[in-house]
Amino acid sequence: MHLGFMTLHLTSEKGYFTEIARRAVQYGISCCHFVPTDINPSTMLVTGEIYNSENECWTTLEFPVPSIIYDRCFYGDDNHSKQCMPIVSWLKDRDDIQFLGYGLPNKLELYEVLKHSNISAYLPHSKPVSSPADILNELRKRKKILIKPVNGSQGSGIFYLEKTGNHMLVKTEKQRQQIVRTISSKETALKWMTELIKKKNTLFSLILS
């Protein structure tokens, strides 16, 4: 049996998929990882990665589109997302492919839907960020906030910000290690936020209280 992890980028959630692939071996399941745009529709072959259980690593190979797909695509407004969406729809229309999960819209789109539901009272206040000033204004009012990328999962790219007097405390996690930084001046804070938003192509655009 072959199980395929489908994402928009081969670097996405690598640790998560590796852990599943390691455990899948004992059940006779072979795991692969691919991007929708790497499928050749005429041959139904895709260039992606297959988990090698002997060497415990991912190997780049060409293989048939798996009959069971775990959809972990998180779409944005970028061109790559727009290219992938019709391909994924085409796959989901095929009778010979079983999907274990379906990709979700970004966090802001989900928030807009859920805030009109019966669980709206339990949702943290969220809003998009277009500039560092948006972050500073929320931090001034709330003292403690989180900024998260609109797209993505597994807790990647989350920053905790706390206003302490004239300083700003920043906490995040990389490779399971917590990183803490104190920013003392407004100028430094503005520069850091500008680079953060610019570097991630404004994907850091969700504020949670």
C-alpha positions, 0 to 999 in steps of 0.5 A: 500500500502506498500513502502520499503526502501532498503539500504545496512545497516539499519542505513542508512538515517534513518532520511530521511526515517522517514520523508517520513514514517510520511508523507506517513501515510496520504496517506494510505502508510505503510513504511518499511526498509530492507537490501537485504541480509535479504530476505529469497528467499524461503518464500519471507519474509524479516526481517527488520523494519516497521514504527509504526505511532502511536508510531512514531518509527521503529519496527523490524518485518518479513514481505513480500518483498514490491511490491514497493521498493525505492532503496537507495543502494550505492555499494562499493568494500566490501564483503557486497556490492558484496553479495547484488548486485545479490540479488537486480538484482534478485528483479529487474527481478521480474514482481511483484515488482516496483522500484522507484529508482535504486542504483548508483555506488560510486562517483568516478565511476560516476565522471569517466563517467561524466568527458567524457560527455558534462557537464565535464566543470562543474564538480569539480576536483576529485581524490582518496585519498590513504594517508594523504599526498594526502590530504596535497598536494591538500590542499597546492595547492588549500588552500580549499578542501572538502573530501567526502566518496566515498559511501553514500549520504545526506551529511554525512561524508563531511569535509571542510579543509582550509589552513590558514597560518600554521594551518588547519581549519576543518569543518564538520556537525553532527546531524545538528550541525556544528563542527569546529576545528583548527589543529596547527601542521603537526603531529596532522594533519597527525594523524587525517587524518590517523585515519579518513581514517583508521576508515572509511576503506579508504572510505574518498577518494574523493577530491573536489576543 
